[in-house]
Amino acid sequence: MLWQLIVVAPDSAPYAPAWNLTNIHAKIDLLDFERGNLAALARVQEKVREAIQMLL
């Protein structure tokens, strides 16, 4: 949904911090989770919550 918002926005710069948080940082945690670190899932969820707060 964030990607769709950025694509249709006339100026996507304000969305960059939320995009980076989910597209870069949360993906790192997701990879860590996929490698067996169960605690990393909570970090992914927290980063998604933070990104949503940035957009509100």
N, C-alpha and C positions, 0 to 999 in steps of 0.2 A: 504494500500500500504506500509505503514511503517513496519507493521508486516511482510509482504512478504520479504521486503528488509532485515530485521534482520534475518529471517530464512535462507536465501541463503548466507548471508555474512559469510566469513571465520572467522571474528572477529566482533562480534556484539557490543562490548564495546563502540565504538565511537558513536553508535546510542542511547545509554541509556538515555542521557538527552532529546532528542526529544521524545523518547518512553514514558518517565515519564511525560513529559509535556502534551502529548495527552492522554495517558492511565490512568493517575491518576488525574492530575489537571483539564484537560478539562472535564473529566467525572463528577467531582464534580460540575463544573459550569453547565453542561448539566442537572444534577439532579435538581439543583437550578432552571433552566429554566422550567423543567417539572413540578415543583411545583408552577409555576406562576410568577417567576421573569423574566420578559421579557428582562431586561438589561443583564442577564446572558448569553444570546445567543451571544451578542457581545464579551463577554469574551471568550467564546468557540472559536469563529471565530479567535480572536486575538491569542489564544494559538496555534491553528492549523497553522496560518501564521508564528508564531515564530518557531514552530517545523520544518516547511519547510525551513526556513532560516538557521536553524542549519544544515540541510542536504546538503545545497548547498556549 
